[in-house]
C-alpha cells in the first residue's frame, strides 16, 4: 500500500471522527468529511492500479460508513478488507481491520475479544508498539 495515501486518509478520518465526537464548533466537520471522501477516491484509484490497495480501501470505506451511521455496511466492508488483507498477506492492515471490527462489536464480548486479541498478536509479532498499545487500550475498555 502506498503509505502516503493511507497516512493522509488516516489523518483526515481521525480528525473527522474527533470532530464528530466533540461537536464544540471548532472543527469543520463538513470540510473534514469532504477531505475523507477525497482520500477514499485516491485509495480507490491506487487499488485500481495495484490490487494490494484493496485492504486499505475497504478499511477506510468501512470507517466512512461507520461515521455516517451505516454500521452494518461498515462491518461488511471491514470483513471484506480482512479477507483481502489475509489474501495478500498484509499483516499490518489485517491488524488494523481486526481493531476496527473489535470496536464494532461492543455488544458481543466474544467477537470483540477475538478481534482485539488477533490485533494484539499481529502487532506484537511485528513489534508495531504504538498499534500494540492502542489495541491493548481498546481491549481494556469494557
N, C-alpha and C positions, 0 to 999 in steps of 0.2 A: 504494500500500500504506500502510496506517496504520502510520506509523513507530513508534508506541508498542508495538503488538503485536509487531512484528518485533524491536524493541530488547529487549523483555522476553524473547522467545524466545531471542534470541542470547545474552543473559546466562545464562539457565538452561542452555542447551545447552553453552556454553563451560565453565561451572562443572562440569557433569556429566561432560563429556569429560575435563577435567583431573583430576577425582576418580577416574575410571576408569583413567587412565594413571599416577596417583600414589596407589595404594591404601595410604596411610600411616595410615588410620583417622581422620584429622581431618575428612574431609568425609563427609557422609551421602549416599551415592550413591542410596539408595532414595528419599530425600526429593527430591533433585535430579532424579531420573528422573520422579517424580510431578509436579514443577513443570513439567518439559519437556512432559509429556503434557497438562497444563492449558493450556500455551501453544499447543500444536497445536490444542486444542479452540477456543480463541479465534480462531486463524487460520482454522480451518475455518468458523466462524460468520461471520467477516468475508468470506471467499470466497463464502459462500452468498448474501450480500447484494451484494457487489462482486466481480465475476468477476476483476478485476485482482489479487485476492489469491491467485490460483492459483499463480503462480510462487513466492511466498514459502512458501505452504503445502507445496508439493512440495519445496522446498529443505529445510525443517525436517523434513518426513516422511522424506525420504531420510537426513538426519542421524540421526534417531531409529532408522531401520532399520540404519544403519551401526553405531551404538553398541550395538545389540542383536545384532550379528553377522550380520545379514541383508544381506550385501554385494551380491548380485545385485539384490535388491529396491531397495536404496538407489540403485544406478546407474540402474535403470529410473526411479525417481522423479525423480532429478536430470535425466535426459534428457527426461522429460516436462515438468519445470519449465523446462528450457532452451527447449523448443519454445514453451511458454506465454509465457515472457519475450520471446522473439522476436516472437511473435504480437502481444503488447500493446506492443511496442517499449519494454520496460523494461530499459534497458541496465545499470543497476546490478545488478539481480537476475541478468541474463544473466552478468555478470562473476563474481558470487558462485557461480553454478552451474558455470561453467567452472572456477573454482578447486577446487570440491569434486570435480568429475569428474577434474581433473588429479591430485588426491591419490589418487583411487580407482584410477587406472591406473598404479600404481608399477611393475608388471611389464611394461608396454607403453610403452617410451620414446617412441614416435611419438605415440600418443594423449595421453600425459601432456604432452608438449611442445606439441602442438596446442592443448589446452585451456588450459594455462597461458599460452601466447603470446596466445591470444584474450583472456584475462583482463587481461593486461598492456596490450594495445592498448585495450581498453574503458576500464579505469580511467585509463590515460594520457590518453585523449581527453576524459575527464570531469574531469581534474585531481583525481581522488579519490586523493590522495597516500598516505594510510595504507593503503588497499587495494592500490594500486600497489606499495608497498613489500612488503606481505605476499605478493602474487602473485609478485614477484621472489624473495623469500626462499624460498618454496616451490619455485620453479623451480630455484633454485641448489642445493637439496638433491638430491643424485643418488641 
